[in-house]
């Protein structure tokens, strides 16, 4: 054990001190490593106005103004509190904190928060509208597994349909 009155342990302290700056540098690098995960989301700041078509393979946070169309089918589109969107939006998930004027298609869900407003038709597997949110439009709830059951019934319908038709000819 080291005692404060002993001069010997004072020399080992300078060795750990250079290690300490390396530790904060490693801690500084850790947020840098986390940043690429956050970088998978692009941001349109509140001072920006974009007119045209937006498409890509990242999630998008909109706090400015967008006019045109937004097509990010495998990602999330979030309209921030300052965001104003006049566009048709297609994405996996859409979160509305600001305003959207246009039709919205989500393969997973649409979430309209209390301070959000959406004017347009919604087509999604799930929808959530919080108290205080504004919504004007139609809702089409789509089942995510609708393709698999649709392909099976034509096979089962066509096989039983032939024998009754032959029986009708015999009678």
BATOR-59785 format. One line per 2 residues: number of its first residue (from 0); their letters; for each residue x, y, z of N, C-alpha, C. Coordinates in Angstrom, 2 decimals. Example, Ala and Ser with C-alpha at 12.3 -4.5 7.8 and 13.67 -1.06 7.14 Angstrom:
2
0) AS) 13.19/-5.69/7.80/12.30/-4.50/7.80/13.20/-3.30/7.80 ~ 12.85/-2.25/7.08/13.67/-1.06/7.14/12.90/0.03/7.87
***
This chain:
171
0) XX) 0.83/-1.17/0.00/0.00/0.00/0.00/0.87/1.23/0.00 ~ 0.44/2.24/-0.67/1.16/3.50/-0.72/0.65/4.42/0.38
2) XX) 1.52/5.11/1.02/1.17/6.07/2.05/1.57/7.45/1.54 ~ 0.80/8.47/1.86/1.11/9.80/1.33/2.47/10.34/1.75
4) XX) 3.06/9.85/2.83/4.34/10.34/3.30/5.51/9.69/2.58 ~ 5.27/8.67/1.77/6.35/7.98/1.09/6.67/8.67/-0.23
6) XX) 7.94/8.96/-0.49/8.30/9.64/-1.73/8.36/8.71/-2.93 ~ 8.45/7.42/-2.75/8.59/6.46/-3.85/7.45/6.48/-4.86
8) XX) 6.20/6.48/-4.45/5.10/6.43/-5.41/4.92/7.71/-6.21 ~ 5.58/8.76/-5.91/5.43/10.00/-6.66/5.96/9.80/-8.08
10) XX) 7.00/9.05/-8.27/7.53/8.81/-9.61/6.59/7.98/-10.49 ~ 5.84/7.00/-9.95/4.91/6.31/-10.83/3.75/7.19/-11.31
12) XX) 3.40/8.23/-10.62/2.31/9.10/-11.04/2.57/9.78/-12.38 ~ 3.78/10.25/-12.70/3.98/10.85/-14.01/3.73/9.86/-15.14
14) XX) 3.97/8.60/-14.93/3.70/7.61/-15.97/2.19/7.49/-16.24 ~ 1.33/7.41/-15.19/-0.09/7.38/-15.49/-0.62/8.68/-16.08
16) XX) 0.00/9.83/-15.77/-0.48/11.09/-16.32/-0.42/11.13/-17.84 ~ 0.65/10.67/-18.49/0.60/10.62/-19.95/-0.47/9.65/-20.46
18) XX) -0.77/8.63/-19.67/-1.82/7.69/-20.07/-3.19/8.36/-19.99 ~ -3.37/9.31/-19.07/-4.63/10.00/-18.92/-5.00/10.81/-20.18
20) XX) -4.06/11.56/-20.75/-4.44/12.25/-21.99/-4.85/11.27/-23.09 ~ -4.27/10.09/-23.10/-4.67/9.09/-24.09/-6.10/8.61/-23.82
22) XX) -6.46/8.51/-22.54/-7.82/8.07/-22.20/-8.87/9.08/-22.63 ~ -8.70/10.41/-22.35/-9.67/11.36/-22.87/-9.70/11.38/-24.39
24) XX) -8.56/11.18/-25.04/-8.55/11.12/-26.49/-9.36/9.91/-26.96 ~ -9.23/8.79/-26.25/-10.03/7.62/-26.61/-11.49/7.89/-26.35
26) XX) -11.81/8.63/-25.27/-13.20/8.99/-25.00/-13.70/9.95/-26.08 ~ -12.81/10.80/-26.57/-13.19/11.72/-27.64/-13.45/10.97/-28.93
28) XX) -12.67/9.92/-29.19/-12.87/9.12/-30.38/-14.16/8.31/-30.32 ~ -14.59/7.93/-29.12/-15.82/7.15/-28.99/-17.02/7.89/-29.56
30) XX) -17.23/9.21/-29.25/-18.32/9.91/-29.92/-18.10/9.98/-31.43 ~ -16.85/10.07/-31.87/-16.57/10.07/-33.30/-17.00/8.75/-33.94
32) XX) -16.85/7.68/-33.20/-17.29/6.38/-33.72/-18.80/6.29/-33.73 ~ -19.45/6.92/-32.75/-20.90/6.93/-32.72/-21.47/7.85/-33.80
34) XX) -20.70/8.84/-34.21/-21.17/9.79/-35.21/-21.53/9.14/-36.54 ~ -20.77/8.14/-37.05/-21.20/7.54/-38.31/-22.58/6.88/-38.22
36) XX) -22.94/6.34/-37.05/-24.27/5.76/-36.91/-25.32/6.87/-36.99 ~ -25.00/8.03/-36.42/-25.90/9.17/-36.50/-25.85/9.77/-37.91
38) XX) -24.72/9.64/-38.59/-24.55/10.19/-39.92/-25.44/9.48/-40.94 ~ -26.03/8.36/-40.57/-26.96/7.69/-41.45/-28.25/8.48/-41.58
40) XX) -28.36/9.60/-40.90/-29.52/10.48/-41.00/-29.07/11.83/-41.50 ~ -29.59/12.23/-42.65/-29.29/13.54/-43.19/-30.23/14.56/-42.56
42) XX) -29.82/15.82/-42.52/-30.61/16.87/-41.90/-30.77/18.05/-42.85 ~ -31.99/18.53/-42.96/-32.27/19.77/-43.67/-32.61/20.78/-42.58
44) XX) -31.70/21.72/-42.36/-31.85/22.68/-41.27/-32.99/23.66/-41.50 ~ -33.35/24.39/-40.44/-34.51/25.28/-40.53/-34.26/26.49/-41.41
46) XX) -33.04/26.77/-41.77/-32.74/27.86/-42.67/-32.70/27.46/-44.13 ~ -32.97/26.19/-44.43/-32.88/25.70/-45.81/-34.26/25.54/-46.45
48) XX) -34.32/25.80/-47.75/-35.52/25.60/-48.56/-35.11/24.78/-49.76 ~ -35.75/23.63/-49.95/-35.42/22.75/-51.06/-36.65/22.55/-51.91
50) XX) -36.47/22.74/-53.21/-37.56/22.52/-54.17/-37.07/21.49/-55.17 ~ -37.77/20.35/-55.23/-37.37/19.29/-56.14/-37.64/17.92/-55.57
52) XX) -36.89/16.94/-56.05/-37.08/15.55/-55.65/-35.94/15.12/-54.74 ~ -36.31/14.50/-53.61/-35.31/13.96/-52.68/-35.45/12.45/-52.68
54) XX) -34.35/11.76/-52.95/-34.34/10.30/-52.88/-32.97/9.88/-52.38 ~ -32.89/8.69/-51.82/-31.62/8.22/-51.31/-31.76/7.00/-50.45
56) XX) -30.69/6.71/-49.70/-30.67/5.50/-48.87/-30.31/5.83/-47.42 ~ -30.66/7.03/-46.96/-30.46/7.42/-45.57/-31.77/7.93/-45.01
58) XX) -31.84/7.94/-43.69/-32.98/8.58/-43.04/-32.81/10.09/-43.17 ~ -33.92/10.82/-43.02/-33.89/12.25/-43.25/-34.65/12.97/-42.15
60) XX) -34.05/14.04/-41.61/-34.69/14.91/-40.65/-34.87/16.26/-41.31 ~ -36.11/16.74/-41.38/-36.41/17.99/-42.06/-36.87/19.01/-41.03
62) XX) -36.11/20.09/-40.90/-36.50/21.18/-40.02/-36.70/22.46/-40.83 ~ -36.47/22.39/-42.13/-36.66/23.53/-43.02/-37.89/23.33/-43.88
64) XX) -37.84/23.87/-45.10/-38.97/23.76/-46.03/-38.59/22.91/-47.22 ~ -39.48/21.99/-47.58/-39.27/21.12/-48.73/-40.52/21.14/-49.59
66) XX) -40.32/21.30/-50.89/-41.44/21.28/-51.83/-41.05/20.36/-52.98 ~ -41.90/19.41/-53.31/-41.61/18.47/-54.39/-42.01/17.07/-54.01
68) XX) -41.06/16.13/-53.99/-41.34/14.75/-53.59/-40.17/14.19/-52.80 ~ -40.51/13.30/-51.86/-39.51/12.66/-51.02/-39.71/11.16/-51.15
70) XX) -38.66/10.45/-51.60/-38.76/9.01/-51.83/-37.57/8.33/-51.14 ~ -37.80/7.84/-49.92/-36.79/7.11/-49.15/-37.44/5.81/-48.64
72) XX) -37.68/4.85/-49.52/-38.53/3.69/-49.16/-38.04/2.83/-48.02 ~ -36.75/2.73/-47.76/-36.29/1.86/-46.69/-35.90/2.60/-45.43
74) XX) -36.24/3.88/-45.33/-35.72/4.70/-44.24/-36.82/5.50/-43.56 ~ -36.39/6.28/-42.57/-37.31/7.10/-41.78/-37.22/8.55/-42.25
76) XX) -38.38/9.19/-42.34/-38.45/10.62/-42.60/-39.09/11.27/-41.38 ~ -38.38/12.22/-40.77/-38.90/12.94/-39.62/-39.02/14.41/-39.99
78) XX) -40.22/14.94/-39.84/-40.44/16.37/-40.07/-40.41/17.03/-38.70 ~ -39.38/17.85/-38.47/-39.19/18.50/-37.18/-40.25/19.56/-36.92
80) XX) -40.20/20.14/-35.72/-41.21/21.13/-35.32/-41.23/22.34/-36.23 ~ -40.09/22.73/-36.77/-40.03/23.87/-37.69/-40.23/23.45/-39.14
82) XX) -40.31/22.15/-39.40/-40.39/21.64/-40.76/-41.73/21.90/-41.43 ~ -41.66/22.28/-42.71/-42.85/22.48/-43.52/-42.61/21.76/-44.85
84) XX) -43.41/20.74/-45.10/-43.23/19.91/-46.28/-44.48/19.98/-47.14 ~ -44.30/20.34/-48.40/-45.37/20.31/-49.39/-44.93/19.30/-50.44
86) XX) -45.13/18.02/-50.13/-44.62/16.96/-51.00/-45.34/15.66/-50.70 ~ -45.31/14.76/-51.68/-45.71/13.38/-51.45/-44.50/12.67/-50.86
88) XX) -44.72/11.94/-49.76/-43.61/11.32/-49.03/-43.79/9.81/-49.05 ~ -42.73/9.10/-49.46/-42.71/7.64/-49.42/-41.50/7.22/-48.59
90) XX) -41.76/6.44/-47.52/-40.68/5.99/-46.64/-41.14/4.76/-45.86 ~ -40.21/4.17/-45.13/-40.57/3.05/-44.27/-41.33/3.55/-43.06
92) XX) -40.87/4.66/-42.51/-41.46/5.23/-41.30/-41.48/6.75/-41.43 ~ -42.60/7.38/-41.05/-42.73/8.82/-41.16/-43.20/9.37/-39.82
94) XX) -42.45/10.32/-39.27/-42.79/10.95/-38.01/-43.04/12.43/-38.29 ~ -44.21/12.93/-37.86/-44.60/14.31/-38.15/-44.67/15.11/-36.86
96) XX) -43.73/16.04/-36.72/-43.75/17.00/-35.61/-44.12/18.39/-36.13 ~ -43.88/18.61/-37.41/-44.18/19.89/-38.06/-45.41/19.74/-38.95
98) XX) -45.29/20.22/-40.21/-46.43/20.20/-41.12/-46.09/19.50/-42.42 ~ -47.00/18.62/-42.85/-46.90/17.98/-44.16/-48.19/18.26/-44.90
100) XX) -48.05/18.72/-46.15/-49.19/18.87/-47.05/-48.90/18.01/-48.27 ~ -49.55/16.85/-48.34/-49.31/15.90/-49.43/-49.63/14.49/-48.97
102) XX) -49.66/13.59/-49.91/-49.96/12.19/-49.60/-48.73/11.51/-49.03 ~ -48.98/10.58/-48.12/-47.92/9.91/-47.39/-48.09/8.40/-47.53
104) XX) -47.01/7.70/-47.91/-47.03/6.24/-48.02/-45.88/5.69/-47.19 ~ -46.21/4.85/-46.21/-45.18/4.25/-45.35/-45.34/2.74/-45.36
106) XX) -44.25/2.03/-45.55/-44.32/0.57/-45.52/-44.50/0.06/-44.10 ~ -44.10/0.84/-43.09/-44.26/0.42/-41.71/-45.29/1.29/-40.98
108) XX) -44.93/2.52/-40.61/-45.87/3.31/-39.80/-45.76/4.80/-40.06 ~ -46.84/5.50/-39.72/-46.90/6.95/-39.72/-47.25/7.38/-38.30
110) XX) -46.49/8.33/-37.78/-46.68/8.80/-36.41/-46.86/10.32/-36.46 ~ -48.07/10.80/-36.14/-48.34/12.23/-36.11/-48.36/12.65/-34.64
112) XX) -47.38/13.43/-34.24/-47.25/13.84/-32.85/-48.19/14.99/-32.54 ~ -48.31/15.33/-31.26/-49.28/16.32/-30.79/-49.14/17.67/-31.49
114) XX) -47.93/18.10/-31.75/-47.74/19.39/-32.40/-47.70/19.30/-33.92 ~ -47.89/18.09/-34.48/-47.80/17.88/-35.92/-49.12/18.10/-36.64
116) XX) -49.01/18.32/-37.96/-50.18/18.51/-38.81/-49.93/17.83/-40.14 ~ -50.89/17.01/-40.58/-50.78/16.33/-41.85/-52.08/16.54/-42.62
118) XX) -51.97/17.08/-43.83/-53.11/17.25/-44.71/-52.83/16.44/-45.95 ~ -53.53/15.33/-46.11/-53.32/14.44/-47.24/-53.69/13.02/-46.86
120) XX) -53.67/12.15/-47.84/-54.02/10.75/-47.62/-52.82/9.98/-47.07 ~ -53.13/8.99/-46.22/-52.10/8.16/-45.60/-52.34/6.71/-45.98
122) XX) -51.28/6.04/-46.43/-51.31/4.60/-46.68/-50.15/4.00/-45.90 ~ -50.47/3.17/-44.90/-49.43/2.60/-44.04/-49.95/1.34/-43.36
124) XX) -49.02/0.55/-42.81/-49.40/-0.63/-42.05/-49.91/-0.24/-40.68 ~ -49.34/0.83/-40.10/-49.76/1.32/-38.78/-49.78/2.83/-38.80
126) XX) -50.68/3.41/-38.00/-50.73/4.87/-37.88/-51.01/5.22/-36.43 ~ -50.37/6.31/-35.99/-50.56/6.80/-34.63/-50.79/8.30/-34.72
128) XX) -51.90/8.77/-34.13/-52.22/10.19/-34.12/-52.41/10.60/-32.66 ~ -51.51/11.42/-32.15/-51.59/11.83/-30.75/-52.67/12.89/-30.56
130) XX) -53.14/13.03/-29.32/-54.07/14.09/-28.98/-53.44/15.44/-29.28 ~ -54.19/16.32/-29.92/-53.69/17.64/-30.26/-53.13/17.73/-31.66
132) XX) -52.91/16.59/-32.32/-52.40/16.59/-33.69/-53.51/16.96/-34.65 ~ -53.13/17.52/-35.81/-54.10/17.85/-36.85/-53.93/16.87/-37.99
134) XX) -55.05/16.29/-38.43/-55.03/15.38/-39.58/-56.28/15.61/-40.41 ~ -56.09/15.78/-41.71/-57.21/15.88/-42.63/-56.86/15.07/-43.86
136) XX) -57.63/14.00/-44.10/-57.37/13.15/-45.24/-57.92/11.76/-45.01 ~ -57.57/10.86/-45.88/-58.03/9.47/-45.79/-56.92/8.58/-45.27
138) XX) -57.34/7.45/-44.72/-56.37/6.48/-44.19/-56.61/5.13/-44.85 ~ -55.55/4.54/-45.37/-55.59/3.20/-45.95/-54.60/2.35/-45.18
140) XX) -55.12/1.43/-44.35/-54.24/0.54/-43.58/-53.92/-0.66/-44.45 ~ -52.64/-0.84/-44.71/-52.18/-1.95/-45.55/-51.49/-2.98/-44.69
142) XX) -51.84/-4.23/-44.92/-51.20/-5.30/-44.16/-49.85/-5.59/-44.79 ~ -48.79/-5.68/-43.96/-47.45/-5.87/-44.51/-47.25/-7.21/-45.19
144) XX) -48.00/-8.26/-44.81/-47.83/-9.58/-45.41/-48.93/-9.89/-46.42 ~ -49.45/-8.90/-47.09/-50.57/-9.09/-48.01/-50.16/-9.86/-49.26
146) XX) -48.88/-9.80/-49.67/-48.45/-10.44/-50.91/-48.44/-11.96/-50.81 ~ -48.01/-12.51/-49.68/-47.92/-13.96/-49.54/-49.31/-14.62/-49.59
148) XX) -50.33/-14.14/-48.87/-51.63/-14.77/-48.97/-52.29/-14.59/-50.35 ~ -52.02/-13.50/-51.04/-52.61/-13.30/-52.36/-52.09/-14.30/-53.38
150) XX) -50.84/-14.72/-53.25/-50.29/-15.66/-54.23/-50.78/-17.09/-53.96 ~ -51.13/-17.43/-52.74/-51.56/-18.78/-52.41/-53.00/-19.07/-52.87
152) XX) -53.99/-18.20/-52.64/-55.36/-18.53/-53.02/-55.58/-18.81/-54.50 ~ -54.93/-18.12/-55.45/-55.19/-18.49/-56.84/-54.83/-19.93/-57.14
154) XX) -53.80/-20.47/-56.49/-53.43/-21.87/-56.71/-54.52/-22.78/-56.14 ~ -55.00/-22.50/-54.94/-56.01/-23.36/-54.33/-57.37/-23.17/-54.99
156) XX) -57.66/-21.97/-55.48/-58.95/-21.72/-56.13/-58.99/-22.39/-57.49 ~ -57.89/-22.36/-58.24/-57.90/-22.93/-59.58/-57.99/-24.46/-59.55
158) XX) -57.37/-25.10/-58.56/-57.42/-26.56/-58.49/-58.83/-27.07/-58.16 ~ -59.54/-26.53/-57.16/-60.88/-27.02/-56.89/-61.89/-26.54/-57.94
160) XX) -61.61/-25.46/-58.63/-62.56/-24.94/-59.59/-62.74/-25.86/-60.79 ~ -61.72/-26.60/-61.20/-61.82/-27.48/-62.35/-62.76/-28.66/-62.13
162) XX) -62.64/-29.39/-61.02/-63.54/-30.55/-60.84/-65.02/-30.16/-60.76 ~ -65.44/-29.11/-60.07/-66.85/-28.78/-60.09/-67.33/-28.39/-61.50
164) XX) -66.47/-27.77/-62.27/-66.87/-27.41/-63.63/-67.09/-28.69/-64.47 ~ -66.26/-29.72/-64.26/-66.44/-30.98/-64.98/-67.70/-31.70/-64.49
166) XX) -68.00/-31.61/-63.21/-69.21/-32.22/-62.67/-70.44/-31.54/-63.26 ~ -70.36/-30.22/-63.46/-71.51/-29.51/-64.02/-71.77/-29.95/-65.45
168) XX) -70.72/-30.30/-66.20/-70.88/-30.76/-67.57/-71.54/-32.14/-67.61 ~ -71.25/-32.97/-66.62/-71.80/-34.32/-66.58/-73.29/-34.33/-66.26
170) X) -73.75/-33.38/-65.54/-75.15/-33.35/-65.13/-75.93/-32.76/-66.24
***
